[in-house]
Amino acid sequence: MQSTPLRTSVIGSYPFPGWLEFASQNLTQFGENDIKEMQDDAVVAAIHDQTSAGLDVITDGEQTRFDFNLSFYGYLEGIEMESASPRIYGPPAHDQRGKHAISGELAAPNGLGAVEEFERLKRLAPARQALKASIPGPFTLSGRLLPNDQYTNRYEITEALLPIVQKEIEALVEAGCEEICVDEPSMSCYAYKADPEVFVDLFNRTVEPAAGKIRVCSHLCFGNFKARGVGKRTPSAMFPAFLDMHVDEMHIETCTTNFVFLDLIEAISKKFDAAVGIIDVKSYYIETPEDVAAIIKRCLEFAPPERLVFAPDCGLSQTARWAAKQKLQNMVAGAKLVRKELGLPNA
């Protein structure tokens, strides 16, 4: 159980500043030290936006990644990176991201880079600010790798990736990380047609190095590439099986279903903290503090304030920065309105 009633948080990613997007497309014009300085500056910008909004917990905004999980393939040995997108033109969708061929034993002898990200965040964040690291889980990572004779299906690929992710989580714990979010959107996308008990087993083995030692969060959404979903929006398909996951906080996407499944947080909150997606990252309507407060009050019908966490539906990397800033500011303001009404302390 978390110590801040009606806690405000984020999932992981945050929009890149415009200059970072431009620079990342022209990296050959920069030196090694220029790039390191750029990375620091981008994380400082993400930290500033989140702390200015007043969030209880922040991340590095995943400013040094191409995407919440795409950069991790660059750390893997035994794969051949796709040479080009399989579809260039037409409306943006998931099929514009192809898959990598597996060419050998999957390994990451130098880790996956998450520890370096966390060390940078610790160095640049304000003292005593609650920090969260994020890392994609092995089932989600397996989705962009093609089976071969050695790994004949997605589950065999997942099993090969699991100890790699597990080792990275262990290294994060050793680095002093106190809160980690394991992103497994593929599990929530496909729970309606797969065995959710298999997903639970995969997840629990992945987080073994952290479970019971630090705060473990899960992020379960329905996809957000170019602000497009990919999974069938049926969160009820995940339950009751997902209640056996070894987490301290479980996040579910609720905005895109217009909060129809809000009653699920009652069962979730009996096992762990329920993190509610209260900001729509796929819409440019800016939720007002009053909008946020109204949903929080509905959530209080199903769970006590000390069991509730509020965050955007997904990472904010696909949302323009001007909108992301306003959405976070209003999310925190809405939580403060309700805390005040309930006589709870505001930070």
MARZALO-796428 format. One record per residue (C-alpha): x, y, z; residue in one letter. Coordinates in steps of 0.5 Angstrom, whole numbers, plus 500, padded with zeros to 3 digits. Example, Ala and Ser with C-alpha at 12.3 -4.5 7.8 and 13.67 -1.06 7.14 Angstrom:
REM residues 2
525 / 491 / 516 / A
527 / 498 / 514 / S
END
This chain:
REM residues 347
500 / 500 / 500 / M
503 / 507 / 498 / Q
504 / 512 / 503 / S
500 / 518 / 499 / T
493 / 518 / 498 / P
490 / 519 / 491 / L
498 / 519 / 489 / R
499 / 522 / 482 / T
504 / 518 / 477 / S
506 / 517 / 470 / V
507 / 511 / 466 / I
514 / 512 / 463 / G
515 / 516 / 457 / S
514 / 523 / 456 / Y
514 / 527 / 449 / P
521 / 529 / 446 / F
523 / 537 / 446 / P
523 / 539 / 439 / G
530 / 540 / 439 / W
531 / 533 / 441 / L
527 / 530 / 435 / E
531 / 534 / 430 / F
538 / 533 / 433 / A
536 / 525 / 434 / S
535 / 525 / 426 / Q
542 / 529 / 425 / N
547 / 525 / 430 / L
552 / 525 / 425 / T
553 / 533 / 426 / Q
554 / 532 / 434 / F
560 / 529 / 438 / G
560 / 524 / 443 / E
560 / 529 / 449 / N
555 / 533 / 445 / D
550 / 527 / 445 / I
551 / 526 / 452 / K
550 / 533 / 454 / E
544 / 533 / 450 / M
541 / 527 / 453 / Q
542 / 530 / 460 / D
538 / 537 / 458 / D
532 / 532 / 455 / A
532 / 529 / 462 / V
532 / 535 / 465 / V
527 / 538 / 461 / A
522 / 532 / 462 / A
524 / 532 / 470 / I
522 / 540 / 470 / H
515 / 539 / 467 / D
513 / 533 / 471 / Q
516 / 537 / 478 / T
513 / 543 / 476 / S
506 / 539 / 475 / A
507 / 537 / 482 / G
507 / 529 / 481 / L
508 / 525 / 487 / D
513 / 520 / 483 / V
517 / 522 / 476 / I
521 / 518 / 471 / T
526 / 520 / 466 / D
521 / 521 / 461 / G
525 / 515 / 457 / E
528 / 521 / 453 / Q
534 / 517 / 451 / T
530 / 512 / 448 / R
527 / 511 / 441 / F
520 / 509 / 444 / D
518 / 505 / 450 / F
521 / 499 / 448 / N
524 / 500 / 441 / L
531 / 502 / 443 / S
532 / 495 / 447 / F
533 / 491 / 441 / Y
539 / 495 / 440 / G
542 / 492 / 446 / Y
541 / 485 / 444 / L
545 / 480 / 441 / E
543 / 475 / 436 / G
538 / 479 / 432 / I
538 / 482 / 425 / E
535 / 489 / 425 / M
530 / 490 / 420 / E
533 / 495 / 414 / S
526 / 498 / 413 / A
519 / 499 / 415 / S
514 / 494 / 411 / P
509 / 500 / 410 / R
511 / 507 / 409 / I
505 / 510 / 406 / Y
498 / 511 / 409 / G
495 / 512 / 416 / P
500 / 511 / 421 / P
499 / 504 / 425 / A
503 / 498 / 428 / H
504 / 495 / 421 / D
509 / 500 / 420 / Q
514 / 497 / 425 / R
516 / 491 / 422 / G
520 / 485 / 426 / K
527 / 483 / 427 / H
530 / 476 / 425 / A
533 / 472 / 430 / I
540 / 470 / 427 / S
543 / 467 / 434 / G
543 / 466 / 441 / E
539 / 472 / 444 / L
543 / 475 / 449 / A
545 / 482 / 452 / A
552 / 482 / 455 / P
552 / 489 / 457 / N
545 / 490 / 460 / G
539 / 493 / 457 / L
541 / 500 / 458 / G
536 / 502 / 464 / A
541 / 502 / 469 / V
544 / 508 / 466 / E
538 / 511 / 465 / E
536 / 511 / 472 / F
543 / 513 / 474 / E
542 / 519 / 470 / R
535 / 520 / 473 / L
538 / 520 / 480 / K
543 / 525 / 478 / R
539 / 530 / 475 / L
532 / 530 / 479 / A
531 / 534 / 486 / P
533 / 531 / 492 / A
528 / 527 / 496 / R
523 / 526 / 489 / Q
520 / 519 / 488 / A
523 / 516 / 482 / L
521 / 511 / 478 / K
524 / 506 / 473 / A
521 / 503 / 467 / S
522 / 497 / 463 / I
519 / 493 / 458 / P
517 / 486 / 460 / G
519 / 480 / 456 / P
513 / 478 / 452 / F
512 / 485 / 450 / T
519 / 485 / 447 / L
518 / 478 / 444 / S
513 / 481 / 439 / G
518 / 484 / 434 / R
522 / 478 / 434 / L
521 / 473 / 428 / L
521 / 466 / 430 / P
526 / 461 / 427 / N
528 / 454 / 428 / D
531 / 455 / 435 / Q
526 / 459 / 438 / Y
519 / 456 / 434 / T
514 / 461 / 437 / N
513 / 467 / 441 / R
513 / 464 / 448 / Y
520 / 461 / 446 / E
522 / 467 / 445 / I
519 / 470 / 451 / T
523 / 465 / 455 / E
529 / 467 / 452 / A
528 / 474 / 454 / L
526 / 473 / 461 / L
532 / 472 / 464 / P
535 / 478 / 460 / I
530 / 482 / 463 / V
530 / 479 / 470 / Q
538 / 481 / 470 / K
536 / 488 / 468 / E
531 / 489 / 474 / I
536 / 486 / 479 / E
541 / 491 / 477 / A
536 / 496 / 478 / L
535 / 494 / 485 / V
542 / 494 / 486 / E
543 / 501 / 483 / A
538 / 503 / 489 / G
532 / 504 / 485 / C
526 / 504 / 489 / E
520 / 503 / 484 / E
520 / 500 / 477 / I
514 / 499 / 472 / C
514 / 493 / 468 / V
511 / 495 / 462 / D
507 / 489 / 459 / E
502 / 492 / 454 / P
502 / 486 / 450 / S
499 / 482 / 455 / M
493 / 486 / 456 / S
492 / 487 / 448 / C
492 / 479 / 448 / Y
489 / 477 / 454 / A
482 / 476 / 451 / Y
485 / 470 / 446 / K
490 / 467 / 450 / A
491 / 464 / 457 / D
492 / 469 / 462 / P
495 / 464 / 467 / E
501 / 463 / 462 / V
502 / 471 / 462 / F
501 / 471 / 470 / V
507 / 466 / 471 / D
511 / 470 / 466 / L
510 / 476 / 469 / F
512 / 473 / 476 / N
518 / 470 / 474 / R
520 / 476 / 471 / T
520 / 481 / 477 / V
523 / 476 / 482 / E
529 / 480 / 483 / P
524 / 486 / 485 / A
518 / 483 / 488 / A
518 / 484 / 496 / G
524 / 488 / 496 / K
522 / 495 / 492 / I
515 / 497 / 489 / R
513 / 494 / 483 / V
508 / 496 / 478 / C
505 / 493 / 472 / S
503 / 497 / 466 / H
497 / 494 / 462 / L
494 / 498 / 456 / C
492 / 497 / 449 / F
497 / 500 / 445 / G
499 / 507 / 443 / N
503 / 507 / 437 / F
502 / 514 / 434 / K
496 / 515 / 439 / A
493 / 508 / 436 / R
491 / 502 / 440 / G
492 / 495 / 437 / V
489 / 491 / 442 / G
481 / 489 / 444 / K
479 / 493 / 449 / R
477 / 488 / 454 / T
480 / 489 / 461 / P
475 / 484 / 464 / S
479 / 479 / 460 / A
485 / 480 / 464 / M
481 / 478 / 471 / F
481 / 475 / 476 / P
488 / 471 / 473 / A
492 / 478 / 473 / F
490 / 479 / 481 / L
495 / 473 / 482 / D
501 / 478 / 479 / M
506 / 480 / 484 / H
506 / 487 / 484 / V
504 / 493 / 489 / D
501 / 497 / 484 / E
497 / 495 / 477 / M
495 / 500 / 472 / H
489 / 499 / 467 / I
487 / 504 / 461 / E
480 / 506 / 463 / T
479 / 513 / 459 / C
479 / 510 / 452 / T
473 / 505 / 455 / T
470 / 512 / 458 / N
471 / 509 / 465 / F
466 / 503 / 463 / V
470 / 498 / 467 / F
472 / 502 / 473 / L
469 / 497 / 478 / D
475 / 493 / 476 / L
479 / 497 / 481 / I
475 / 494 / 487 / E
478 / 487 / 486 / A
485 / 490 / 484 / I
485 / 495 / 490 / S
484 / 489 / 495 / K
490 / 486 / 493 / K
494 / 492 / 491 / F
494 / 499 / 489 / D
490 / 501 / 483 / A
493 / 506 / 478 / A
487 / 509 / 474 / V
488 / 511 / 467 / G
485 / 518 / 468 / I
488 / 522 / 462 / I
487 / 520 / 455 / D
493 / 521 / 451 / V
490 / 519 / 445 / K
486 / 526 / 445 / S
487 / 533 / 445 / Y
482 / 535 / 449 / Y
485 / 538 / 456 / I
482 / 535 / 462 / E
480 / 540 / 467 / T
481 / 539 / 474 / P
474 / 539 / 475 / E
474 / 533 / 470 / D
479 / 529 / 474 / V
476 / 530 / 481 / A
469 / 528 / 478 / A
473 / 521 / 476 / I
477 / 521 / 482 / I
470 / 521 / 486 / K
467 / 515 / 482 / R
474 / 511 / 484 / C
473 / 513 / 491 / L
466 / 509 / 491 / E
470 / 502 / 489 / F
477 / 503 / 493 / A
480 / 508 / 499 / P
484 / 514 / 497 / P
490 / 510 / 500 / E
489 / 505 / 495 / R
489 / 509 / 489 / L
494 / 512 / 484 / V
492 / 516 / 478 / F
496 / 517 / 472 / A
495 / 518 / 464 / P
492 / 512 / 460 / D
499 / 510 / 457 / C
506 / 514 / 456 / G
505 / 521 / 454 / L
511 / 520 / 448 / S
505 / 520 / 443 / Q
502 / 527 / 445 / T
505 / 534 / 444 / A
509 / 537 / 449 / R
504 / 543 / 450 / W
498 / 538 / 451 / A
502 / 533 / 456 / A
504 / 539 / 460 / K
497 / 542 / 461 / Q
494 / 535 / 462 / K
499 / 533 / 468 / L
498 / 540 / 471 / Q
490 / 539 / 471 / N
491 / 531 / 473 / M
495 / 534 / 480 / V
490 / 540 / 481 / A
484 / 535 / 480 / G
487 / 530 / 485 / A
489 / 536 / 490 / K
481 / 538 / 490 / L
479 / 532 / 492 / V
484 / 531 / 497 / R
482 / 538 / 500 / K
475 / 536 / 500 / E
477 / 529 / 504 / L
481 / 533 / 509 / G
487 / 529 / 506 / L
494 / 533 / 506 / P
497 / 536 / 500 / N
504 / 536 / 498 / A
END
